[in-house]
Amino acid sequence: MKKDLHPEYHTIKVQMTDGTVFETRSTWGSEGDTLQLDIDPKSHPAWTGGNQRLLDAGGQVARFNKRFGGLSLGKK
């Protein structure tokens, strides 16, 4: 196998959004660096059940119809 083909694989720390830290092995950064996450399973709506503000689908349709309701694509 060729030498220096693979990146360096070392131990780093990962800091979650709530401040908890765990160690893992990665090719990111260098030995002992800390990766601070902006989004993780504890804060992202896909994992938390979407407790953040969601847009109303009915409001989106009404806004679309208000903007484009006068356009006609059919035959005259």
mmCIF file of the N, C-alpha and C atoms, coordinates in Angstrom:
data_MODEL
# 
_entry.id   MODEL 
# 
loop_
_atom_site.group_PDB 
_atom_site.id 
_atom_site.type_symbol 
_atom_site.label_atom_id 
_atom_site.label_alt_id 
_atom_site.label_comp_id 
_atom_site.label_asym_id 
_atom_site.label_entity_id 
_atom_site.label_seq_id 
_atom_site.pdbx_PDB_ins_code 
_atom_site.Cartn_x 
_atom_site.Cartn_y 
_atom_site.Cartn_z 
_atom_site.occupancy 
_atom_site.B_iso_or_equiv 
_atom_site.pdbx_formal_charge 
_atom_site.auth_seq_id 
_atom_site.auth_comp_id 
_atom_site.auth_asym_id 
_atom_site.auth_atom_id 
_atom_site.pdbx_PDB_model_num 
ATOM 1   N N  . MET A 1 1  ? 0.823   -1.180 0.000   1.00 0.00 ? 1  MET A N  1 
ATOM 2   C CA . MET A 1 1  ? 0.000   0.000  0.000   1.00 0.00 ? 1  MET A CA 1 
ATOM 3   C C  . MET A 1 1  ? 0.875   1.255  0.000   1.00 0.00 ? 1  MET A C  1 
ATOM 4   N N  . LYS A 1 2  ? 0.384   2.333  -0.599  1.00 0.00 ? 2  LYS A N  1 
ATOM 5   C CA . LYS A 1 2  ? 1.155   3.572  -0.655  1.00 0.00 ? 2  LYS A CA 1 
ATOM 6   C C  . LYS A 1 2  ? 1.266   4.206  0.733   1.00 0.00 ? 2  LYS A C  1 
ATOM 7   N N  . LYS A 1 3  ? 2.400   4.809  1.004   1.00 0.00 ? 3  LYS A N  1 
ATOM 8   C CA . LYS A 1 3  ? 2.580   5.516  2.263   1.00 0.00 ? 3  LYS A CA 1 
ATOM 9   C C  . LYS A 1 3  ? 1.840   6.850  2.198   1.00 0.00 ? 3  LYS A C  1 
ATOM 10  N N  . ASP A 1 4  ? 1.395   7.335  3.355   1.00 0.00 ? 4  ASP A N  1 
ATOM 11  C CA . ASP A 1 4  ? 0.710   8.637  3.487   1.00 0.00 ? 4  ASP A CA 1 
ATOM 12  C C  . ASP A 1 4  ? -0.533  8.756  2.625   1.00 0.00 ? 4  ASP A C  1 
ATOM 13  N N  . LEU A 1 5  ? -1.190  7.642  2.347   1.00 0.00 ? 5  LEU A N  1 
ATOM 14  C CA . LEU A 1 5  ? -2.402  7.656  1.546   1.00 0.00 ? 5  LEU A CA 1 
ATOM 15  C C  . LEU A 1 5  ? -3.617  8.093  2.381   1.00 0.00 ? 5  LEU A C  1 
ATOM 16  N N  . HIS A 1 6  ? -3.681  7.633  3.612   1.00 0.00 ? 6  HIS A N  1 
ATOM 17  C CA . HIS A 1 6  ? -4.814  7.928  4.473   1.00 0.00 ? 6  HIS A CA 1 
ATOM 18  C C  . HIS A 1 6  ? -4.513  9.108  5.394   1.00 0.00 ? 6  HIS A C  1 
ATOM 19  N N  . PRO A 1 7  ? -5.558  9.919  5.718   1.00 0.00 ? 7  PRO A N  1 
ATOM 20  C CA . PRO A 1 7  ? -5.329  11.029 6.656   1.00 0.00 ? 7  PRO A CA 1 
ATOM 21  C C  . PRO A 1 7  ? -5.073  10.503 8.072   1.00 0.00 ? 7  PRO A C  1 
ATOM 22  N N  . GLU A 1 8  ? -4.498  11.360 8.898   1.00 0.00 ? 8  GLU A N  1 
ATOM 23  C CA . GLU A 1 8  ? -4.197  10.991 10.284  1.00 0.00 ? 8  GLU A CA 1 
ATOM 24  C C  . GLU A 1 8  ? -5.504  10.773 11.053  1.00 0.00 ? 8  GLU A C  1 
ATOM 25  N N  . TYR A 1 9  ? -5.582  9.682  11.777  1.00 0.00 ? 9  TYR A N  1 
ATOM 26  C CA . TYR A 1 9  ? -6.758  9.315  12.560  1.00 0.00 ? 9  TYR A CA 1 
ATOM 27  C C  . TYR A 1 9  ? -6.375  9.435  14.026  1.00 0.00 ? 9  TYR A C  1 
ATOM 28  N N  . HIS A 1 10 ? -7.031  10.358 14.769  1.00 0.00 ? 10 HIS A N  1 
ATOM 29  C CA . HIS A 1 10 ? -6.614  10.664 16.131  1.00 0.00 ? 10 HIS A CA 1 
ATOM 30  C C  . HIS A 1 10 ? -7.836  10.944 17.014  1.00 0.00 ? 10 HIS A C  1 
ATOM 31  N N  . THR A 1 11 ? -7.587  11.153 18.303  1.00 0.00 ? 11 THR A N  1 
ATOM 32  C CA . THR A 1 11 ? -8.659  11.392 19.274  1.00 0.00 ? 11 THR A CA 1 
ATOM 33  C C  . THR A 1 11 ? -8.956  12.888 19.366  1.00 0.00 ? 11 THR A C  1 
ATOM 34  N N  . ILE A 1 12 ? -10.257 13.235 19.299  1.00 0.00 ? 12 ILE A N  1 
ATOM 35  C CA . ILE A 1 12 ? -10.697 14.620 19.481  1.00 0.00 ? 12 ILE A CA 1 
ATOM 36  C C  . ILE A 1 12 ? -11.834 14.625 20.492  1.00 0.00 ? 12 ILE A C  1 
ATOM 37  N N  . LYS A 1 13 ? -12.200 15.815 20.955  1.00 0.00 ? 13 LYS A N  1 
ATOM 38  C CA . LYS A 1 13 ? -13.352 15.982 21.841  1.00 0.00 ? 13 LYS A CA 1 
ATOM 39  C C  . LYS A 1 13 ? -14.459 16.670 21.047  1.00 0.00 ? 13 LYS A C  1 
ATOM 40  N N  . VAL A 1 14 ? -15.697 16.244 21.267  1.00 0.00 ? 14 VAL A N  1 
ATOM 41  C CA . VAL A 1 14 ? -16.863 16.848 20.624  1.00 0.00 ? 14 VAL A CA 1 
ATOM 42  C C  . VAL A 1 14 ? -17.721 17.465 21.715  1.00 0.00 ? 14 VAL A C  1 
ATOM 43  N N  . GLN A 1 15 ? -18.000 18.776 21.585  1.00 0.00 ? 15 GLN A N  1 
ATOM 44  C CA . GLN A 1 15 ? -18.820 19.476 22.571  1.00 0.00 ? 15 GLN A CA 1 
ATOM 45  C C  . GLN A 1 15 ? -20.212 19.695 21.980  1.00 0.00 ? 15 GLN A C  1 
ATOM 46  N N  . MET A 1 16 ? -21.221 19.147 22.661  1.00 0.00 ? 16 MET A N  1 
ATOM 47  C CA . MET A 1 16 ? -22.610 19.272 22.224  1.00 0.00 ? 16 MET A CA 1 
ATOM 48  C C  . MET A 1 16 ? -23.122 20.682 22.553  1.00 0.00 ? 16 MET A C  1 
ATOM 49  N N  . THR A 1 17 ? -24.312 21.026 22.062  1.00 0.00 ? 17 THR A N  1 
ATOM 50  C CA . THR A 1 17 ? -24.872 22.354 22.286  1.00 0.00 ? 17 THR A CA 1 
ATOM 51  C C  . THR A 1 17 ? -25.198 22.601 23.750  1.00 0.00 ? 17 THR A C  1 
ATOM 52  N N  . ASP A 1 18 ? -25.452 21.548 24.516  1.00 0.00 ? 18 ASP A N  1 
ATOM 53  C CA . ASP A 1 18 ? -25.763 21.734 25.942  1.00 0.00 ? 18 ASP A CA 1 
ATOM 54  C C  . ASP A 1 18 ? -24.513 21.742 26.820  1.00 0.00 ? 18 ASP A C  1 
ATOM 55  N N  . GLY A 1 19 ? -23.328 21.623 26.208  1.00 0.00 ? 19 GLY A N  1 
ATOM 56  C CA . GLY A 1 19 ? -22.084 21.703 26.954  1.00 0.00 ? 19 GLY A CA 1 
ATOM 57  C C  . GLY A 1 19 ? -21.449 20.369 27.280  1.00 0.00 ? 19 GLY A C  1 
ATOM 58  N N  . THR A 1 20 ? -22.150 19.262 27.094  1.00 0.00 ? 20 THR A N  1 
ATOM 59  C CA . THR A 1 20 ? -21.551 17.956 27.368  1.00 0.00 ? 20 THR A CA 1 
ATOM 60  C C  . THR A 1 20 ? -20.462 17.676 26.339  1.00 0.00 ? 20 THR A C  1 
ATOM 61  N N  . VAL A 1 21 ? -19.433 16.965 26.777  1.00 0.00 ? 21 VAL A N  1 
ATOM 62  C CA . VAL A 1 21 ? -18.277 16.670 25.937  1.00 0.00 ? 21 VAL A CA 1 
ATOM 63  C C  . VAL A 1 21 ? -18.028 15.165 25.938  1.00 0.00 ? 21 VAL A C  1 
ATOM 64  N N  . PHE A 1 22 ? -17.698 14.626 24.761  1.00 0.00 ? 22 PHE A N  1 
ATOM 65  C CA . PHE A 1 22 ? -17.287 13.234 24.691  1.00 0.00 ? 22 PHE A CA 1 
ATOM 66  C C  . PHE A 1 22 ? -16.106 13.122 23.740  1.00 0.00 ? 22 PHE A C  1 
ATOM 67  N N  . GLU A 1 23 ? -15.342 12.051 23.900  1.00 0.00 ? 23 GLU A N  1 
ATOM 68  C CA . GLU A 1 23 ? -14.179 11.822 23.056  1.00 0.00 ? 23 GLU A CA 1 
ATOM 69  C C  . GLU A 1 23 ? -14.513 10.801 21.986  1.00 0.00 ? 23 GLU A C  1 
ATOM 70  N N  . THR A 1 24 ? -13.960 11.017 20.802  1.00 0.00 ? 24 THR A N  1 
ATOM 71  C CA . THR A 1 24 ? -14.117 10.086 19.697  1.00 0.00 ? 24 THR A CA 1 
ATOM 72  C C  . THR A 1 24 ? -12.871 10.169 18.831  1.00 0.00 ? 24 THR A C  1 
ATOM 73  N N  . ARG A 1 25 ? -12.765 9.273  17.881  1.00 0.00 ? 25 ARG A N  1 
ATOM 74  C CA . ARG A 1 25 ? -11.643 9.306  16.951  1.00 0.00 ? 25 ARG A CA 1 
ATOM 75  C C  . ARG A 1 25 ? -12.130 9.857  15.628  1.00 0.00 ? 25 ARG A C  1 
ATOM 76  N N  . SER A 1 26 ? -11.288 10.701 14.989  1.00 0.00 ? 26 SER A N  1 
ATOM 77  C CA . SER A 1 26 ? -11.692 11.373 13.774  1.00 0.00 ? 26 SER A CA 1 
ATOM 78  C C  . SER A 1 26 ? -10.480 11.798 12.965  1.00 0.00 ? 26 SER A C  1 
ATOM 79  N N  . THR A 1 27 ? -10.709 12.176 11.715  1.00 0.00 ? 27 THR A N  1 
ATOM 80  C CA . THR A 1 27 ? -9.664  12.767 10.887  1.00 0.00 ? 27 THR A CA 1 
ATOM 81  C C  . THR A 1 27 ? -9.750  14.292 10.931  1.00 0.00 ? 27 THR A C  1 
ATOM 82  N N  . TRP A 1 28 ? -10.768 14.846 11.607  1.00 0.00 ? 28 TRP A N  1 
ATOM 83  C CA . TRP A 1 28 ? -10.957 16.292 11.727  1.00 0.00 ? 28 TRP A CA 1 
ATOM 84  C C  . TRP A 1 28 ? -9.933  16.885 12.678  1.00 0.00 ? 28 TRP A C  1 
ATOM 85  N N  . GLY A 1 29 ? -9.395  18.047 12.363  1.00 0.00 ? 29 GLY A N  1 
ATOM 86  C CA . GLY A 1 29 ? -8.491  18.769 13.265  1.00 0.00 ? 29 GLY A CA 1 
ATOM 87  C C  . GLY A 1 29 ? -7.213  18.016 13.549  1.00 0.00 ? 29 GLY A C  1 
ATOM 88  N N  . SER A 1 30 ? -6.722  18.235 14.749  1.00 0.00 ? 30 SER A N  1 
ATOM 89  C CA . SER A 1 30 ? -5.514  17.529 15.179  1.00 0.00 ? 30 SER A CA 1 
ATOM 90  C C  . SER A 1 30 ? -5.751  16.951 16.571  1.00 0.00 ? 30 SER A C  1 
ATOM 91  N N  . GLU A 1 31 ? -4.813  16.164 17.034  1.00 0.00 ? 31 GLU A N  1 
ATOM 92  C CA . GLU A 1 31 ? -4.933  15.464 18.320  1.00 0.00 ? 31 GLU A CA 1 
ATOM 93  C C  . GLU A 1 31 ? -5.311  16.426 19.449  1.00 0.00 ? 31 GLU A C  1 
ATOM 94  N N  . GLY A 1 32 ? -6.401  16.130 20.174  1.00 0.00 ? 32 GLY A N  1 
ATOM 95  C CA . GLY A 1 32 ? -6.803  16.915 21.332  1.00 0.00 ? 32 GLY A CA 1 
ATOM 96  C C  . GLY A 1 32 ? -7.683  18.115 21.031  1.00 0.00 ? 32 GLY A C  1 
ATOM 97  N N  . ASP A 1 33 ? -7.964  18.434 19.753  1.00 0.00 ? 33 ASP A N  1 
ATOM 98  C CA . ASP A 1 33 ? -8.838  19.563 19.413  1.00 0.00 ? 33 ASP A CA 1 
ATOM 99  C C  . ASP A 1 33 ? -10.267 19.301 19.887  1.00 0.00 ? 33 ASP A C  1 
ATOM 100 N N  . THR A 1 34 ? -11.048 20.381 20.050  1.00 0.00 ? 34 THR A N  1 
ATOM 101 C CA . THR A 1 34 ? -12.449 20.273 20.453  1.00 0.00 ? 34 THR A CA 1 
ATOM 102 C C  . THR A 1 34 ? -13.332 20.793 19.323  1.00 0.00 ? 34 THR A C  1 
ATOM 103 N N  . LEU A 1 35 ? -14.231 19.943 18.849  1.00 0.00 ? 35 LEU A N  1 
ATOM 104 C CA . LEU A 1 35 ? -15.196 20.301 17.817  1.00 0.00 ? 35 LEU A CA 1 
ATOM 105 C C  . LEU A 1 35 ? -16.474 20.746 18.519  1.00 0.00 ? 35 LEU A C  1 
ATOM 106 N N  . GLN A 1 36 ? -16.862 22.021 18.342  1.00 0.00 ? 36 GLN A N  1 
ATOM 107 C CA . GLN A 1 36 ? -18.067 22.542 18.978  1.00 0.00 ? 36 GLN A CA 1 
ATOM 108 C C  . GLN A 1 36 ? -19.203 22.504 17.972  1.00 0.00 ? 36 GLN A C  1 
ATOM 109 N N  . LEU A 1 37 ? -20.271 21.793 18.311  1.00 0.00 ? 37 LEU A N  1 
ATOM 110 C CA . LEU A 1 37 ? -21.397 21.627 17.413  1.00 0.00 ? 37 LEU A CA 1 
ATOM 111 C C  . LEU A 1 37 ? -22.392 22.775 17.547  1.00 0.00 ? 37 LEU A C  1 
ATOM 112 N N  . ASP A 1 38 ? -22.933 23.246 16.417  1.00 0.00 ? 38 ASP A N  1 
ATOM 113 C CA . ASP A 1 38 ? -24.000 24.242 16.413  1.00 0.00 ? 38 ASP A CA 1 
ATOM 114 C C  . ASP A 1 38 ? -25.361 23.555 16.472  1.00 0.00 ? 38 ASP A C  1 
ATOM 115 N N  . ILE A 1 39 ? -25.457 22.398 15.852  1.00 0.00 ? 39 ILE A N  1 
ATOM 116 C CA . ILE A 1 39 ? -26.697 21.623 15.809  1.00 0.00 ? 39 ILE A CA 1 
ATOM 117 C C  . ILE A 1 39 ? -26.342 20.181 16.156  1.00 0.00 ? 39 ILE A C  1 
ATOM 118 N N  . ASP A 1 40 ? -27.138 19.570 17.012  1.00 0.00 ? 40 ASP A N  1 
ATOM 119 C CA . ASP A 1 40 ? -26.944 18.166 17.357  1.00 0.00 ? 40 ASP A CA 1 
ATOM 120 C C  . ASP A 1 40 ? -28.306 17.522 17.620  1.00 0.00 ? 40 ASP A C  1 
ATOM 121 N N  . PRO A 1 41 ? -28.357 16.223 17.850  1.00 0.00 ? 41 PRO A N  1 
ATOM 122 C CA . PRO A 1 41 ? -29.648 15.554 18.071  1.00 0.00 ? 41 PRO A CA 1 
ATOM 123 C C  . PRO A 1 41 ? -30.441 16.083 19.263  1.00 0.00 ? 41 PRO A C  1 
ATOM 124 N N  . LYS A 1 42 ? -29.791 16.787 20.189  1.00 0.00 ? 42 LYS A N  1 
ATOM 125 C CA . LYS A 1 42 ? -30.514 17.326 21.345  1.00 0.00 ? 42 LYS A CA 1 
ATOM 126 C C  . LYS A 1 42 ? -31.201 18.647 21.021  1.00 0.00 ? 42 LYS A C  1 
ATOM 127 N N  . SER A 1 43 ? -30.818 19.307 19.905  1.00 0.00 ? 43 SER A N  1 
ATOM 128 C CA . SER A 1 43 ? -31.393 20.618 19.596  1.00 0.00 ? 43 SER A CA 1 
ATOM 129 C C  . SER A 1 43 ? -32.070 20.693 18.229  1.00 0.00 ? 43 SER A C  1 
ATOM 130 N N  . HIS A 1 44 ? -31.836 19.744 17.350  1.00 0.00 ? 44 HIS A N  1 
ATOM 131 C CA . HIS A 1 44 ? -32.395 19.811 15.999  1.00 0.00 ? 44 HIS A CA 1 
ATOM 132 C C  . HIS A 1 44 ? -33.848 19.339 15.991  1.00 0.00 ? 44 HIS A C  1 
ATOM 133 N N  . PRO A 1 45 ? -34.746 20.070 15.296  1.00 0.00 ? 45 PRO A N  1 
ATOM 134 C CA . PRO A 1 45 ? -36.169 19.715 15.289  1.00 0.00 ? 45 PRO A CA 1 
ATOM 135 C C  . PRO A 1 45 ? -36.463 18.321 14.735  1.00 0.00 ? 45 PRO A C  1 
ATOM 136 N N  . ALA A 1 46 ? -35.608 17.797 13.870  1.00 0.00 ? 46 ALA A N  1 
ATOM 137 C CA . ALA A 1 46 ? -35.844 16.462 13.317  1.00 0.00 ? 46 ALA A CA 1 
ATOM 138 C C  . ALA A 1 46 ? -35.804 15.395 14.400  1.00 0.00 ? 46 ALA A C  1 
ATOM 139 N N  . TRP A 1 47 ? -35.023 15.602 15.460  1.00 0.00 ? 47 TRP A N  1 
ATOM 140 C CA . TRP A 1 47 ? -34.918 14.629 16.546  1.00 0.00 ? 47 TRP A CA 1 
ATOM 141 C C  . TRP A 1 47 ? -35.731 15.026 17.774  1.00 0.00 ? 47 TRP A C  1 
ATOM 142 N N  . THR A 1 48 ? -36.048 16.310 17.924  1.00 0.00 ? 48 THR A N  1 
ATOM 143 C CA . THR A 1 48 ? -36.741 16.752 19.130  1.00 0.00 ? 48 THR A CA 1 
ATOM 144 C C  . THR A 1 48 ? -38.255 16.810 18.955  1.00 0.00 ? 48 THR A C  1 
ATOM 145 N N  . GLY A 1 49 ? -38.759 16.520 17.763  1.00 0.00 ? 49 GLY A N  1 
ATOM 146 C CA . GLY A 1 49 ? -40.197 16.543 17.538  1.00 0.00 ? 49 GLY A CA 1 
ATOM 147 C C  . GLY A 1 49 ? -40.690 17.875 17.018  1.00 0.00 ? 49 GLY A C  1 
ATOM 148 N N  . GLY A 1 50 ? -39.801 18.737 16.604  1.00 0.00 ? 50 GLY A N  1 
ATOM 149 C CA . GLY A 1 50 ? -40.198 20.001 15.988  1.00 0.00 ? 50 GLY A CA 1 
ATOM 150 C C  . GLY A 1 50 ? -40.837 20.978 16.938  1.00 0.00 ? 50 GLY A C  1 
ATOM 151 N N  . ASN A 1 51 ? -40.289 21.139 18.141  1.00 0.00 ? 51 ASN A N  1 
ATOM 152 C CA . ASN A 1 51 ? -40.877 22.052 19.106  1.00 0.00 ? 51 ASN A CA 1 
ATOM 153 C C  . ASN A 1 51 ? -40.556 23.512 18.799  1.00 0.00 ? 51 ASN A C  1 
ATOM 154 N N  . GLN A 1 52 ? -39.889 23.763 17.660  1.00 0.00 ? 52 GLN A N  1 
ATOM 155 C CA . GLN A 1 52 ? -39.638 25.134 17.244  1.00 0.00 ? 52 GLN A CA 1 
ATOM 156 C C  . GLN A 1 52 ? -40.794 25.606 16.374  1.00 0.00 ? 52 GLN A C  1 
ATOM 157 N N  . ARG A 1 53 ? -40.826 26.910 16.066  1.00 0.00 ? 53 ARG A N  1 
ATOM 158 C CA . ARG A 1 53 ? -41.906 27.507 15.283  1.00 0.00 ? 53 ARG A CA 1 
ATOM 159 C C  . ARG A 1 53 ? -41.926 26.925 13.874  1.00 0.00 ? 53 ARG A C  1 
ATOM 160 N N  . LEU A 1 54 ? -43.065 26.403 13.454  1.00 0.00 ? 54 LEU A N  1 
ATOM 161 C CA . LEU A 1 54 ? -43.245 25.870 12.113  1.00 0.00 ? 54 LEU A CA 1 
ATOM 162 C C  . LEU A 1 54 ? -44.182 26.785 11.338  1.00 0.00 ? 54 LEU A C  1 
ATOM 163 N N  . LEU A 1 55 ? -43.953 26.898 10.034  1.00 0.00 ? 55 LEU A N  1 
ATOM 164 C CA . LEU A 1 55 ? -44.815 27.728 9.204   1.00 0.00 ? 55 LEU A CA 1 
ATOM 165 C C  . LEU A 1 55 ? -46.145 27.034 8.963   1.00 0.00 ? 55 LEU A C  1 
ATOM 166 N N  . ASP A 1 56 ? -47.208 27.802 8.932   1.00 0.00 ? 56 ASP A N  1 
ATOM 167 C CA . ASP A 1 56 ? -48.542 27.280 8.680   1.00 0.00 ? 56 ASP A CA 1 
ATOM 168 C C  . ASP A 1 56 ? -48.689 27.013 7.191   1.00 0.00 ? 56 ASP A C  1 
ATOM 169 N N  . ALA A 1 57 ? -48.980 25.770 6.816   1.00 0.00 ? 57 ALA A N  1 
ATOM 170 C CA . ALA A 1 57 ? -49.108 25.417 5.397   1.00 0.00 ? 57 ALA A CA 1 
ATOM 171 C C  . ALA A 1 57 ? -50.263 26.173 4.757   1.00 0.00 ? 57 ALA A C  1 
ATOM 172 N N  . GLY A 1 58 ? -51.362 26.350 5.463   1.00 0.00 ? 58 GLY A N  1 
ATOM 173 C CA . GLY A 1 58 ? -52.494 27.099 4.929   1.00 0.00 ? 58 GLY A CA 1 
ATOM 174 C C  . GLY A 1 58 ? -52.125 28.543 4.647   1.00 0.00 ? 58 GLY A C  1 
ATOM 175 N N  . GLY A 1 59 ? -51.317 29.131 5.485   1.00 0.00 ? 59 GLY A N  1 
ATOM 176 C CA . GLY A 1 59 ? -50.858 30.496 5.277   1.00 0.00 ? 59 GLY A CA 1 
ATOM 177 C C  . GLY A 1 59 ? -49.964 30.606 4.056   1.00 0.00 ? 59 GLY A C  1 
ATOM 178 N N  . GLN A 1 60 ? -49.181 29.592 3.806   1.00 0.00 ? 60 GLN A N  1 
ATOM 179 C CA . GLN A 1 60 ? -48.318 29.579 2.630   1.00 0.00 ? 60 GLN A CA 1 
ATOM 180 C C  . GLN A 1 60 ? -49.153 29.505 1.354   1.00 0.00 ? 60 GLN A C  1 
ATOM 181 N N  . VAL A 1 61 ? -50.179 28.678 1.349   1.00 0.00 ? 61 VAL A N  1 
ATOM 182 C CA . VAL A 1 61 ? -51.049 28.558 0.176   1.00 0.00 ? 61 VAL A CA 1 
ATOM 183 C C  . VAL A 1 61 ? -51.793 29.858 -0.065  1.00 0.00 ? 61 VAL A C  1 
ATOM 184 N N  . ALA A 1 62 ? -52.296 30.481 0.987   1.00 0.00 ? 62 ALA A N  1 
ATOM 185 C CA . ALA A 1 62 ? -53.013 31.748 0.847   1.00 0.00 ? 62 ALA A CA 1 
ATOM 186 C C  . ALA A 1 62 ? -52.088 32.830 0.296   1.00 0.00 ? 62 ALA A C  1 
ATOM 187 N N  . ARG A 1 63 ? -50.860 32.854 0.759   1.00 0.00 ? 63 ARG A N  1 
ATOM 188 C CA . ARG A 1 63 ? -49.908 33.841 0.265   1.00 0.00 ? 63 ARG A CA 1 
ATOM 189 C C  . ARG A 1 63 ? -49.579 33.597 -1.211  1.00 0.00 ? 63 ARG A C  1 
ATOM 190 N N  . PHE A 1 64 ? -49.446 32.330 -1.595  1.00 0.00 ? 64 PHE A N  1 
ATOM 191 C CA . PHE A 1 64 ? -49.194 31.997 -3.001  1.00 0.00 ? 64 PHE A CA 1 
ATOM 192 C C  . PHE A 1 64 ? -50.363 32.448 -3.869  1.00 0.00 ? 64 PHE A C  1 
ATOM 193 N N  . ASN A 1 65 ? -51.589 32.130 -3.437  1.00 0.00 ? 65 ASN A N  1 
ATOM 194 C CA . ASN A 1 65 ? -52.771 32.521 -4.211  1.00 0.00 ? 65 ASN A CA 1 
ATOM 195 C C  . ASN A 1 65 ? -52.906 34.033 -4.302  1.00 0.00 ? 65 ASN A C  1 
ATOM 196 N N  . LYS A 1 66 ? -52.543 34.741 -3.274  1.00 0.00 ? 66 LYS A N  1 
ATOM 197 C CA . LYS A 1 66 ? -52.603 36.199 -3.295  1.00 0.00 ? 66 LYS A CA 1 
ATOM 198 C C  . LYS A 1 66 ? -51.628 36.768 -4.325  1.00 0.00 ? 66 LYS A C  1 
ATOM 199 N N  . ARG A 1 67 ? -50.442 36.183 -4.417  1.00 0.00 ? 67 ARG A N  1 
ATOM 200 C CA . ARG A 1 67 ? -49.431 36.670 -5.348  1.00 0.00 ? 67 ARG A CA 1 
ATOM 201 C C  . ARG A 1 67 ? -49.695 36.247 -6.787  1.00 0.00 ? 67 ARG A C  1 
ATOM 202 N N  . PHE A 1 68 ? -50.142 35.006 -6.982  1.00 0.00 ? 68 PHE A N  1 
ATOM 203 C CA . PHE A 1 68 ? -50.235 34.461 -8.331  1.00 0.00 ? 68 PHE A CA 1 
ATOM 204 C C  . PHE A 1 68 ? -51.652 34.055 -8.735  1.00 0.00 ? 68 PHE A C  1 
ATOM 205 N N  . GLY A 1 69 ? -52.646 34.398 -7.952  1.00 0.00 ? 69 GLY A N  1 
ATOM 206 C CA . GLY A 1 69 ? -54.022 33.991 -8.247  1.00 0.00 ? 69 GLY A CA 1 
ATOM 207 C C  . GLY A 1 69 ? -54.590 34.551 -9.534  1.00 0.00 ? 69 GLY A C  1 
ATOM 208 N N  . GLY A 1 70 ? -54.112 35.713 -9.966  1.00 0.00 ? 70 GLY A N  1 
ATOM 209 C CA . GLY A 1 70 ? -54.630 36.325 -11.185 1.00 0.00 ? 70 GLY A CA 1 
ATOM 210 C C  . GLY A 1 70 ? -54.042 35.748 -12.467 1.00 0.00 ? 70 GLY A C  1 
ATOM 211 N N  . LEU A 1 71 ? -53.022 34.923 -12.372 1.00 0.00 ? 71 LEU A N  1 
ATOM 212 C CA . LEU A 1 71 ? -52.406 34.352 -13.565 1.00 0.00 ? 71 LEU A CA 1 
ATOM 213 C C  . LEU A 1 71 ? -53.259 33.211 -14.097 1.00 0.00 ? 71 LEU A C  1 
ATOM 214 N N  . SER A 1 72 ? -53.362 33.128 -15.416 1.00 0.00 ? 72 SER A N  1 
ATOM 215 C CA . SER A 1 72 ? -54.126 32.064 -16.048 1.00 0.00 ? 72 SER A CA 1 
ATOM 216 C C  . SER A 1 72 ? -53.205 31.319 -16.990 1.00 0.00 ? 72 SER A C  1 
ATOM 217 N N  . LEU A 1 73 ? -53.107 30.026 -16.837 1.00 0.00 ? 73 LEU A N  1 
ATOM 218 C CA . LEU A 1 73 ? -52.260 29.216 -17.701 1.00 0.00 ? 73 LEU A CA 1 
ATOM 219 C C  . LEU A 1 73 ? -53.064 28.439 -18.728 1.00 0.00 ? 73 LEU A C  1 
ATOM 220 N N  . GLY A 1 74 ? -54.372 28.414 -18.577 1.00 0.00 ? 74 GLY A N  1 
ATOM 221 C CA . GLY A 1 74 ? -55.226 27.671 -19.499 1.00 0.00 ? 74 GLY A CA 1 
ATOM 222 C C  . GLY A 1 74 ? -55.520 28.450 -20.768 1.00 0.00 ? 74 GLY A C  1 
ATOM 223 N N  . LYS A 1 75 ? -56.304 27.807 -21.670 1.00 0.00 ? 75 LYS A N  1 
ATOM 224 C CA . LYS A 1 75 ? -56.697 28.462 -22.922 1.00 0.00 ? 75 LYS A CA 1 
ATOM 225 C C  . LYS A 1 75 ? -57.704 29.553 -22.644 1.00 0.00 ? 75 LYS A C  1 
ATOM 226 N N  . LYS A 1 76 ? -57.688 30.600 -23.485 1.00 0.00 ? 76 LYS A N  1 
ATOM 227 C CA . LYS A 1 76 ? -58.613 31.709 -23.322 1.00 0.00 ? 76 LYS A CA 1 
ATOM 228 C C  . LYS A 1 76 ? -59.765 31.591 -24.287 1.00 0.00 ? 76 LYS A C  1 
# 
